């Protein structure tokens, strides 16, 4: 039976992607798990695996095509003796537009012209159930509830074999009608349109730069964050002299291992340990609840051309400074090459954004949902300070601002978390205990 291979979706926000390279050609036999193509996302180039076995009967989208919408047919998978001509003739052409994200999903087709796909089934808690169209059709014919079937495909996807081996469950009584929804709130005023802005500058010379997928995603996510997250801000100055001396000592000892600790490595460790010391702050916002995390998974902003990544160092509280340093350098290097897997830059409960290396004294960062907070780190600068005995002296002082989601963290909890971070950095030996 001929099967359409659809443009996949690797992230919940992905709408379109670039088909960077085909790794197969028409006539090639493929099995589940074989690599089919490279999909260029707004963050990385990802390899796309086959879900089912068969023969590549027809390639519908050429290499290098940009702006391919998710769920657009990009190829046809056939069985021995079948022809892909009929189904390929009815497949829509992929549009050419800007780059975006993508991820693997193969959908089985059963007819040359099909009705629009039904919405993806969902579990009672709203979680999406991933199933191929063929599996959905068989489930409907057999009276099966897809939410009660465990998928054996990649990432738990329900495939043909799963529904064929399942038995129908008793039909549930119809649910009571839901109350009428409240009228939608009026939309927030939109900014001036592109035409309006262009008209303002019609007598000025400028270059128009189209937004790529990464910039579109950043714009959407940050706009959403500032509109929906009730931010508040906590600020502290941190004396770094003890840390700088300790870092110099450790780096001499680590020379033989080609490891060089940065101040940022200490900040990561300080935040990770602080999240353990103030566990109620180690949490994320989940819509109608708060998820309090056990491990300290810390995201760190990395600037790349055209945007940024926030790779996540999992279990950072359990790792040594040297281990964190090596891992962070690797993640940052692959981030700049757009070679990170989604699992490496998704998740975490707290983030760090360090602009001190660019000479910025202090700034306020935007919380990256679902994180509960982000630490904005400025430069370490020599400043006059009052010593412990009231004398005037100098110290290297670093200014930090912690932006907090007030839905998750209250003022006192946030103050305790920031105090723990400051204590760790001003007494670096304690981070080795």
Secondary structure, DSSP 8 states (H G I E B T S, - for coil): --EEEE----STT--EEEEEEESS-TT-EE-TT-EEEEEE-SS-EEEEE-SS-EEEEEE-S-TTEEEEETT-EEEEEE-TT---HHHHHHS-------------EE----SSS--------B-TTS-B--B-HHHHHHHHHHT--GGG----SGGG-B-HHHHHT----------------------------HHHHHHHTTTS--------HHHHHHHHHHHHHHHHS-EEEEEEEEE-HHHHHHHHHHHHHHGGGT----HHHHHHHHHHHHHHHTGGGSEEE-SSSEEE-SS--EEEEEEETTEEEEEEETTGGGS-HHHHHHHHHHHHHHHHTT---HHHHS--SEEEEE-GGGT---------TTBSEEEEEEEEEEEEEE-TTS-EEEEEEEEEEEEEETTT--HHHHHHHHHHHHHHHHTGGGGG-
